Amino acid sequence: MNLFDVIENARVKASEATNKYLAENGEQPFNCGFAWVVVKGVRGIKADVLKSVGFTKRYDGPGLSLWNPSGSFTQDMSAKMAGAREFADALSEVGIDAYAQCRLD
């Protein structure tokens, strides 16, 4: 499986996780925030591929980040975080150092 396929699979998993969270918990009105995936230690072609699908240079340290990987329009930070975790896990499964982060708005 190439990296583009891994990323597409990660997006699907992130979307499913976000939707599952919302179906089980509803959108929490006082939980507005953001979630994203951080990737560190990638260079060369891997970094180029990640940038081509939306990852950008982190403003707060080394590595790349992708905001709201599930693509959900919800404002619920916990729902977005569920998707970000799934996305990061999918990248980690193929040896990419990835993890999810979030913050309230």
Steps between C-alpha positions, in 0.01 A plus 500: 500500500647836403491808723214661307286189566598506868394864526168438323433207734592721796252768384222242476579365848513854641163589349343178628637557851372858510157398375485211748587734788227743393243221460574367848545830685342775295671833448599650834419873494776620733777288355599712199854443388750363257686175439790419273768242425870566551765310303867517589816365346386478138716626219533470127225327306291419809498866602414604143208256489368618837524864390320419174197373696476797734765469769679828575806601697419529870505852639587381852788261440656248263294276278180527298136527602160437346203677657162323524599182314143366511374797299199527731315829536423435866633743757524226766867462589455148638342380177783652298755347737350153447563544129849641549597201716384256234692689231818504710462130582470415130825686426673342799410154368728563200788634706433873490544680832153655533280607787182700557461828687209727584406823674186683596405809307 
